[in-house]
Amino acid sequence: MRHKKSGRKFNRSGSHRKAMLKNMVRSLLTYEHIRTTEPKAKELRSSCEKLITLALRNDLHSRRLAFKTLENHGLVQKLFDEIGPRYNGGGGGYTRIIKLAEPRKGDCAPMCIIELTKRAEEAPVKEAPVATEAPAEEAEA
């Protein structure tokens, strides 16, 4: 019996499973959405949400913990400078899983899209302040 044994095995060795999840987390943070099978997406969700929670703390220790998983300084910087600030004030739920209607052709595996709930194009953009002064010609008249 597998009481209190968390995580799916995916019929892979431990090192293969760990490498697969690291690569999937890197892809998700790079592209902000990926297409994968449903069980992999459900397993990926917990890893990615833990990293975004680290990004909300935004201290040196959190950056080093994130680097252990991502192993890429550029990606850690993107996580802490771009992705993390989008979720300030939120209490979790940083990813969304959307199930696709068509299964994969070869083995009929259920497919889905996993994405960040607040994507870069949806994030509010700070605009430059607009001058509200009236032109000099109208002020004289």
ChimeraX commands (.cxc) that place a marker at each C-alpha (Angstrom):
marker #1 position 0.00,0.00,0.00 radius 0.5
marker #1 position 1.15,3.51,-0.82 radius 0.5
marker #1 position -0.13,5.35,2.23 radius 0.5
marker #1 position 1.25,8.90,2.49 radius 0.5
marker #1 position 3.45,8.47,-0.60 radius 0.5
marker #1 position 2.97,11.65,-2.60 radius 0.5
marker #1 position 3.72,12.15,-6.27 radius 0.5
marker #1 position 3.21,10.14,-9.42 radius 0.5
marker #1 position 5.89,7.81,-10.73 radius 0.5
marker #1 position 5.12,8.02,-14.50 radius 0.5
marker #1 position 6.86,4.64,-14.99 radius 0.5
marker #1 position 10.25,6.40,-14.87 radius 0.5
marker #1 position 13.29,6.23,-12.62 radius 0.5
marker #1 position 13.69,8.88,-9.95 radius 0.5
marker #1 position 16.41,10.78,-11.78 radius 0.5
marker #1 position 14.44,10.74,-15.05 radius 0.5
marker #1 position 11.29,11.94,-13.28 radius 0.5
marker #1 position 13.20,14.75,-11.54 radius 0.5
marker #1 position 14.83,15.88,-14.80 radius 0.5
marker #1 position 11.49,15.77,-16.64 radius 0.5
marker #1 position 9.77,17.97,-14.04 radius 0.5
marker #1 position 12.68,20.46,-14.01 radius 0.5
marker #1 position 12.50,20.77,-17.78 radius 0.5
marker #1 position 8.74,21.22,-17.70 radius 0.5
marker #1 position 8.98,23.93,-15.02 radius 0.5
marker #1 position 11.61,25.75,-17.08 radius 0.5
marker #1 position 9.40,25.57,-20.18 radius 0.5
marker #1 position 6.32,26.75,-18.31 radius 0.5
marker #1 position 8.13,29.77,-16.86 radius 0.5
marker #1 position 9.74,30.59,-20.21 radius 0.5
marker #1 position 6.66,30.32,-22.45 radius 0.5
marker #1 position 3.99,30.79,-19.72 radius 0.5
marker #1 position 1.89,27.95,-21.17 radius 0.5
marker #1 position 2.67,24.44,-22.39 radius 0.5
marker #1 position 0.72,21.50,-23.79 radius 0.5
marker #1 position 1.22,18.19,-21.97 radius 0.5
marker #1 position -0.64,15.18,-20.60 radius 0.5
marker #1 position -3.05,15.64,-17.74 radius 0.5
marker #1 position -1.16,13.68,-15.03 radius 0.5
marker #1 position 2.09,15.49,-15.85 radius 0.5
marker #1 position 0.34,18.85,-15.66 radius 0.5
marker #1 position -1.17,18.02,-12.28 radius 0.5
marker #1 position 2.26,17.07,-10.96 radius 0.5
marker #1 position 3.88,20.13,-12.53 radius 0.5
marker #1 position 1.36,22.45,-10.90 radius 0.5
marker #1 position 2.71,21.90,-7.38 radius 0.5
marker #1 position 6.34,22.44,-8.42 radius 0.5
marker #1 position 5.57,25.64,-10.28 radius 0.5
marker #1 position 3.36,27.11,-7.56 radius 0.5
marker #1 position 6.10,26.54,-4.97 radius 0.5
marker #1 position 8.55,28.49,-7.14 radius 0.5
marker #1 position 6.14,31.41,-7.57 radius 0.5
marker #1 position 5.59,31.47,-3.81 radius 0.5
marker #1 position 9.38,31.75,-3.41 radius 0.5
marker #1 position 9.33,34.65,-5.88 radius 0.5
marker #1 position 6.81,36.48,-3.69 radius 0.5
marker #1 position 9.26,36.37,-0.75 radius 0.5
marker #1 position 11.95,37.92,-2.96 radius 0.5
marker #1 position 15.05,37.52,-0.81 radius 0.5
marker #1 position 18.47,36.04,-1.49 radius 0.5
marker #1 position 17.69,32.69,0.12 radius 0.5
marker #1 position 14.56,32.32,-2.03 radius 0.5
marker #1 position 16.57,33.08,-5.16 radius 0.5
marker #1 position 19.10,30.39,-4.27 radius 0.5
marker #1 position 16.36,27.84,-3.61 radius 0.5
marker #1 position 14.76,28.70,-6.97 radius 0.5
marker #1 position 18.15,28.36,-8.70 radius 0.5
marker #1 position 18.43,24.79,-7.35 radius 0.5
marker #1 position 15.41,23.87,-9.45 radius 0.5
marker #1 position 15.79,26.15,-12.47 radius 0.5
marker #1 position 19.62,26.10,-12.83 radius 0.5
marker #1 position 19.46,29.22,-15.02 radius 0.5
marker #1 position 20.24,32.73,-13.75 radius 0.5
marker #1 position 18.20,34.41,-16.48 radius 0.5
marker #1 position 15.13,32.36,-15.68 radius 0.5
marker #1 position 15.49,33.04,-11.94 radius 0.5
marker #1 position 15.69,36.76,-12.72 radius 0.5
marker #1 position 12.56,36.54,-14.90 radius 0.5
marker #1 position 10.74,34.65,-12.14 radius 0.5
marker #1 position 11.58,37.18,-9.44 radius 0.5
marker #1 position 11.39,40.40,-11.51 radius 0.5
marker #1 position 8.49,39.73,-13.90 radius 0.5
marker #1 position 6.38,36.74,-12.86 radius 0.5
marker #1 position 6.46,37.12,-9.07 radius 0.5
marker #1 position 5.25,40.75,-8.88 radius 0.5
marker #1 position 2.15,39.89,-10.96 radius 0.5
marker #1 position 0.85,37.76,-8.10 radius 0.5
marker #1 position 1.41,40.16,-5.17 radius 0.5
marker #1 position -1.54,40.06,-2.80 radius 0.5
marker #1 position -2.76,36.71,-4.14 radius 0.5
marker #1 position -3.20,33.58,-2.09 radius 0.5
marker #1 position -2.18,30.85,-4.50 radius 0.5
marker #1 position -3.79,29.58,-7.67 radius 0.5
marker #1 position -0.98,30.74,-9.93 radius 0.5
marker #1 position -1.53,28.10,-12.62 radius 0.5
marker #1 position -4.54,26.89,-14.58 radius 0.5
marker #1 position -5.11,23.51,-16.25 radius 0.5
marker #1 position -7.37,23.50,-19.31 radius 0.5
marker #1 position -8.37,20.05,-20.52 radius 0.5
marker #1 position -8.36,19.54,-24.29 radius 0.5
marker #1 position -11.14,17.66,-26.06 radius 0.5
marker #1 position -8.95,15.53,-28.31 radius 0.5
marker #1 position -6.62,12.93,-26.76 radius 0.5
marker #1 position -3.10,12.37,-28.11 radius 0.5
marker #1 position -3.10,10.41,-31.37 radius 0.5
marker #1 position -0.57,7.69,-30.61 radius 0.5
marker #1 position -1.68,6.41,-27.21 radius 0.5
marker #1 position -4.97,8.24,-26.58 radius 0.5
marker #1 position -3.51,10.03,-23.52 radius 0.5
marker #1 position -5.68,12.85,-22.14 radius 0.5
marker #1 position -4.06,16.16,-23.09 radius 0.5
marker #1 position -4.29,19.58,-21.50 radius 0.5
marker #1 position -2.74,23.02,-21.47 radius 0.5
marker #1 position -1.16,24.29,-18.26 radius 0.5
marker #1 position -0.64,28.04,-18.07 radius 0.5
marker #1 position 0.01,30.86,-15.66 radius 0.5
marker #1 position -3.22,32.58,-14.66 radius 0.5
marker #1 position -1.77,36.07,-15.17 radius 0.5
marker #1 position 0.12,36.08,-18.45 radius 0.5
marker #1 position 2.53,38.82,-19.58 radius 0.5
marker #1 position 0.18,40.25,-22.21 radius 0.5
marker #1 position -2.68,40.43,-19.68 radius 0.5
marker #1 position -0.64,42.19,-16.98 radius 0.5
marker #1 position -1.53,45.87,-16.60 radius 0.5
marker #1 position 1.03,48.15,-18.24 radius 0.5
marker #1 position 2.04,51.33,-16.46 radius 0.5
marker #1 position 1.65,54.22,-18.87 radius 0.5
marker #1 position 3.58,57.47,-18.85 radius 0.5
marker #1 position 1.68,60.37,-17.26 radius 0.5
marker #1 position -0.14,62.53,-19.77 radius 0.5
marker #1 position 0.28,66.31,-19.59 radius 0.5
marker #1 position -3.05,67.92,-18.68 radius 0.5
marker #1 position -2.01,71.53,-19.28 radius 0.5
marker #1 position -3.92,73.48,-21.88 radius 0.5
marker #1 position -1.97,74.84,-24.83 radius 0.5
marker #1 position -0.77,78.44,-24.50 radius 0.5
marker #1 position -3.10,79.70,-27.29 radius 0.5
marker #1 position -6.24,78.52,-25.48 radius 0.5
marker #1 position -5.09,80.00,-22.17 radius 0.5
marker #1 position -4.84,83.50,-23.67 radius 0.5
marker #1 position -8.30,83.46,-25.26 radius 0.5
marker link #1:1,2 radius 0.2
marker link #1:2,3 radius 0.2
marker link #1:3,4 radius 0.2
marker link #1:4,5 radius 0.2
marker link #1:5,6 radius 0.2
marker link #1:6,7 radius 0.2
marker link #1:7,8 radius 0.2
marker link #1:8,9 radius 0.2
marker link #1:9,10 radius 0.2
marker link #1:10,11 radius 0.2
marker link #1:11,12 radius 0.2
marker link #1:12,13 radius 0.2
marker link #1:13,14 radius 0.2
marker link #1:14,15 radius 0.2
marker link #1:15,16 radius 0.2
marker link #1:16,17 radius 0.2
marker link #1:17,18 radius 0.2
marker link #1:18,19 radius 0.2
marker link #1:19,20 radius 0.2
marker link #1:20,21 radius 0.2
marker link #1:21,22 radius 0.2
marker link #1:22,23 radius 0.2
marker link #1:23,24 radius 0.2
marker link #1:24,25 radius 0.2
marker link #1:25,26 radius 0.2
marker link #1:26,27 radius 0.2
marker link #1:27,28 radius 0.2
marker link #1:28,29 radius 0.2
marker link #1:29,30 radius 0.2
marker link #1:30,31 radius 0.2
marker link #1:31,32 radius 0.2
marker link #1:32,33 radius 0.2
marker link #1:33,34 radius 0.2
marker link #1:34,35 radius 0.2
marker link #1:35,36 radius 0.2
marker link #1:36,37 radius 0.2
marker link #1:37,38 radius 0.2
marker link #1:38,39 radius 0.2
marker link #1:39,40 radius 0.2
marker link #1:40,41 radius 0.2
marker link #1:41,42 radius 0.2
marker link #1:42,43 radius 0.2
marker link #1:43,44 radius 0.2
marker link #1:44,45 radius 0.2
marker link #1:45,46 radius 0.2
marker link #1:46,47 radius 0.2
marker link #1:47,48 radius 0.2
marker link #1:48,49 radius 0.2
marker link #1:49,50 radius 0.2
marker link #1:50,51 radius 0.2
marker link #1:51,52 radius 0.2
marker link #1:52,53 radius 0.2
marker link #1:53,54 radius 0.2
marker link #1:54,55 radius 0.2
marker link #1:55,56 radius 0.2
marker link #1:56,57 radius 0.2
marker link #1:57,58 radius 0.2
marker link #1:58,59 radius 0.2
marker link #1:59,60 radius 0.2
marker link #1:60,61 radius 0.2
marker link #1:61,62 radius 0.2
marker link #1:62,63 radius 0.2
marker link #1:63,64 radius 0.2
marker link #1:64,65 radius 0.2
marker link #1:65,66 radius 0.2
marker link #1:66,67 radius 0.2
marker link #1:67,68 radius 0.2
marker link #1:68,69 radius 0.2
marker link #1:69,70 radius 0.2
marker link #1:70,71 radius 0.2
marker link #1:71,72 radius 0.2
marker link #1:72,73 radius 0.2
marker link #1:73,74 radius 0.2
marker link #1:74,75 radius 0.2
marker link #1:75,76 radius 0.2
marker link #1:76,77 radius 0.2
marker link #1:77,78 radius 0.2
marker link #1:78,79 radius 0.2
marker link #1:79,80 radius 0.2
marker link #1:80,81 radius 0.2
marker link #1:81,82 radius 0.2
marker link #1:82,83 radius 0.2
marker link #1:83,84 radius 0.2
marker link #1:84,85 radius 0.2
marker link #1:85,86 radius 0.2
marker link #1:86,87 radius 0.2
marker link #1:87,88 radius 0.2
marker link #1:88,89 radius 0.2
marker link #1:89,90 radius 0.2
marker link #1:90,91 radius 0.2
marker link #1:91,92 radius 0.2
marker link #1:92,93 radius 0.2
marker link #1:93,94 radius 0.2
marker link #1:94,95 radius 0.2
marker link #1:95,96 radius 0.2
marker link #1:96,97 radius 0.2
marker link #1:97,98 radius 0.2
marker link #1:98,99 radius 0.2
marker link #1:99,100 radius 0.2
marker link #1:100,101 radius 0.2
marker link #1:101,102 radius 0.2
marker link #1:102,103 radius 0.2
marker link #1:103,104 radius 0.2
marker link #1:104,105 radius 0.2
marker link #1:105,106 radius 0.2
marker link #1:106,107 radius 0.2
marker link #1:107,108 radius 0.2
marker link #1:108,109 radius 0.2
marker link #1:109,110 radius 0.2
marker link #1:110,111 radius 0.2
marker link #1:111,112 radius 0.2
marker link #1:112,113 radius 0.2
marker link #1:113,114 radius 0.2
marker link #1:114,115 radius 0.2
marker link #1:115,116 radius 0.2
marker link #1:116,117 radius 0.2
marker link #1:117,118 radius 0.2
marker link #1:118,119 radius 0.2
marker link #1:119,120 radius 0.2
marker link #1:120,121 radius 0.2
marker link #1:121,122 radius 0.2
marker link #1:122,123 radius 0.2
marker link #1:123,124 radius 0.2
marker link #1:124,125 radius 0.2
marker link #1:125,126 radius 0.2
marker link #1:126,127 radius 0.2
marker link #1:127,128 radius 0.2
marker link #1:128,129 radius 0.2
marker link #1:129,130 radius 0.2
marker link #1:130,131 radius 0.2
marker link #1:131,132 radius 0.2
marker link #1:132,133 radius 0.2
marker link #1:133,134 radius 0.2
marker link #1:134,135 radius 0.2
marker link #1:135,136 radius 0.2
marker link #1:136,137 radius 0.2
marker link #1:137,138 radius 0.2
marker link #1:138,139 radius 0.2
marker link #1:139,140 radius 0.2
marker link #1:140,141 radius 0.2
view
